[in-house]
Amino acid sequence: MNIKWQRILYLGLIVVFLGAIGTSIYYLLGGFEPIVIYRVEDGKRTIVGKQFVTSVTSEKPGLFFERCRTLLEEDKIDGKLTVITFNSDTLERAEVAQFIGIELNQDMAEIPREFEILKLDSAVYYKMYLTMHPLVQPRTKNHLPMLQDEADKYNEKIIGNLLTTYYPDNSKVAESWVGDE
């Protein structure tokens, strides 16, 4: 066996082993877990937080997100960290409209002064649980098309707003609701 074939053999073995290692890591992070989308009826909830219409590079939404996370970690508010991304035709190319806050687990008498209250009431919404590691979760831009594919089975149209709930274990729930027709 000459040197040329030895190099090809070694290169082939390296590629096979790296592929096996990469597939194993992907599996351990939950990359092969199936994503199931559920159709849920009667979705009433209250979210406290703040509305942002800013450029995608603005630090304000991120800082407020961390503030909400701190309030939850310190048990000052009982709820789940939530971000609603609004679909709007009036936004500039590099702008995003979001409501960042906390979905309350129960009604509260006290919330921080600068927080706004948003009540959501939808007859039908679609949700998917993403329990795999964030490195192998589907990209956020793919969540709405995945939810709409499920809604198409029921001849329903989601409105295009995405509500994402974040949990301390890095899992999240993405959902969108059906518009009133």
C-alpha positions as CSV (number, residue, x, y, z in Angstrom):
1,M,0.0,0.0,0.0
2,N,1.6,3.2,-1.1
3,I,1.5,6.6,0.8
4,K,-1.3,8.0,-1.3
5,W,-3.8,5.2,-0.3
6,Q,-2.7,5.4,3.3
7,R,-3.5,9.1,3.5
8,I,-6.9,8.5,1.9
9,L,-7.6,5.6,4.4
10,Y,-6.6,7.8,7.4
11,L,-8.6,10.7,6.1
12,G,-11.6,8.5,5.6
13,L,-11.3,7.1,9.2
14,I,-11.0,10.6,10.6
15,V,-14.2,11.7,8.7
16,V,-16.1,8.6,9.9
17,F,-15.0,9.1,13.6
18,L,-15.8,12.8,13.5
19,G,-19.2,12.0,12.0
20,A,-19.9,9.4,14.8
21,I,-18.8,11.9,17.5
22,G,-20.9,14.7,16.0
23,T,-24.0,12.4,15.7
24,S,-23.5,11.2,19.3
25,I,-23.3,14.8,20.6
26,Y,-26.4,15.8,18.6
27,Y,-28.2,12.8,20.0
28,L,-27.2,13.5,23.6
29,L,-28.4,17.1,23.3
30,G,-31.8,15.9,22.2
31,G,-31.5,16.6,18.5
32,F,-33.5,13.6,17.5
33,E,-36.4,14.2,19.8
34,P,-39.7,14.6,17.8
35,I,-41.4,18.0,18.0
36,V,-45.1,17.5,18.6
37,I,-47.5,20.4,18.0
38,Y,-50.7,20.6,20.0
39,R,-54.0,22.3,19.2
40,V,-55.3,23.9,22.4
41,E,-58.7,25.6,23.0
42,D,-59.5,28.4,25.5
43,G,-56.2,30.1,26.0
44,K,-56.7,32.9,28.6
45,R,-53.7,34.4,30.3
46,T,-52.3,37.5,31.8
47,I,-48.8,38.8,31.0
48,V,-47.1,41.7,32.8
49,G,-44.1,43.3,31.1
50,K,-43.2,46.0,28.7
51,Q,-43.7,46.7,24.9
52,F,-40.6,47.3,22.8
53,V,-40.4,48.5,19.2
54,T,-36.7,48.9,18.7
55,S,-33.9,48.0,16.3
56,V,-32.7,44.4,16.5
57,T,-29.4,45.6,18.0
58,S,-30.9,47.6,20.9
59,E,-29.8,46.5,24.4
60,K,-33.0,47.6,26.1
61,P,-35.1,44.5,25.4
62,G,-32.3,42.2,26.6
63,L,-31.8,44.2,29.8
64,F,-35.5,44.0,30.5
65,F,-35.5,40.3,29.8
66,E,-32.8,39.8,32.4
67,R,-34.7,41.9,34.9
68,C,-37.8,39.7,34.4
69,R,-35.6,36.6,34.8
70,T,-34.2,38.1,38.1
71,L,-37.7,38.8,39.4
72,L,-38.6,35.2,38.8
73,E,-35.5,33.8,40.3
74,E,-36.0,35.9,43.4
75,D,-39.6,34.7,43.6
76,K,-41.0,38.3,43.6
77,I,-43.4,37.3,40.8
78,D,-45.0,33.9,40.3
79,G,-45.0,33.1,36.6
80,K,-43.0,32.1,33.5
81,L,-40.6,34.3,31.5
82,T,-42.4,35.2,28.2
83,V,-41.6,37.0,25.0
84,I,-44.3,37.8,22.4
85,T,-42.9,38.8,19.0
86,F,-45.4,40.7,16.9
87,N,-45.7,40.4,13.2
88,S,-46.1,43.9,11.8
89,D,-45.9,45.3,8.3
90,T,-45.2,48.8,9.6
91,L,-41.7,47.9,11.0
92,E,-38.6,49.0,9.3
93,R,-36.2,46.4,8.0
94,A,-34.0,46.2,11.2
95,E,-36.8,46.7,13.7
96,V,-38.6,44.2,15.9
97,A,-41.8,44.6,18.0
98,Q,-41.9,42.6,21.2
99,F,-43.7,42.4,24.5
100,I,-41.3,41.0,27.1
101,G,-42.5,40.0,30.5
102,I,-43.9,37.4,32.8
103,E,-47.0,35.2,32.2
104,L,-48.6,35.1,35.6
105,N,-49.5,31.8,37.2
106,Q,-52.2,33.5,39.2
107,D,-53.6,37.0,39.7
108,M,-51.3,39.3,41.6
109,A,-52.1,42.4,43.6
110,E,-48.6,43.9,43.1
111,I,-46.5,44.2,40.0
112,P,-43.6,46.6,39.4
113,R,-44.8,50.1,38.5
114,E,-43.4,50.4,35.0
115,F,-44.9,47.1,33.9
116,E,-47.9,47.0,31.6
117,I,-50.6,44.4,31.7
118,L,-51.5,42.4,28.6
119,K,-54.5,40.0,28.6
120,L,-54.6,37.4,26.0
121,D,-57.8,35.5,25.2
122,S,-57.8,33.2,22.3
123,A,-60.3,30.5,21.4
124,V,-57.7,28.3,19.7
125,Y,-53.9,28.3,19.7
126,Y,-51.1,26.0,18.7
127,K,-48.1,25.2,20.9
128,M,-45.0,23.1,20.7
129,Y,-42.6,22.1,23.5
130,L,-38.9,22.3,22.7
131,T,-37.2,20.3,25.4
132,M,-33.9,19.7,23.6
133,H,-30.8,21.8,24.3
134,P,-30.9,25.3,22.7
135,L,-28.0,24.3,20.4
136,V,-30.2,21.8,18.6
137,Q,-33.6,23.5,18.8
138,P,-35.2,24.6,15.6
139,R,-34.4,28.2,14.8
140,T,-36.9,30.8,16.0
141,K,-37.7,31.9,12.5
142,N,-38.9,28.3,11.8
143,H,-41.4,28.2,14.7
144,L,-44.3,30.0,12.9
145,P,-44.1,27.9,9.7
146,M,-44.1,24.8,11.8
147,L,-47.2,26.0,13.8
148,Q,-49.0,27.1,10.6
149,D,-48.4,23.6,9.0
150,E,-50.3,22.1,11.9
151,A,-53.0,24.7,11.7
152,D,-53.4,24.0,8.0
153,K,-54.6,20.5,9.0
154,Y,-57.6,22.1,10.6
155,N,-58.1,24.8,7.9
156,E,-57.1,27.5,10.4
157,K,-54.8,30.5,10.0
158,I,-52.6,31.7,12.8
159,I,-52.1,35.4,13.1
160,G,-48.3,35.4,12.9
161,N,-47.5,36.6,16.5
162,L,-45.2,34.2,18.3
163,L,-45.4,33.7,22.1
164,T,-42.3,32.1,23.5
165,T,-42.1,30.9,27.1
166,Y,-38.7,30.3,28.6
167,Y,-38.0,27.8,31.4
168,P,-34.9,27.6,33.7
169,D,-33.8,24.3,32.3
170,N,-33.3,26.0,28.8
171,S,-36.4,24.4,27.4
172,K,-39.1,26.6,25.9
173,V,-42.6,26.6,24.5
174,A,-43.5,28.4,21.3
175,E,-47.1,29.1,20.5
176,S,-49.3,31.2,18.2
177,W,-53.0,31.7,18.2
178,V,-55.7,31.6,15.6
179,G,-57.2,35.0,14.6
180,D,-60.8,35.9,14.9
181,E,-62.5,35.7,11.5
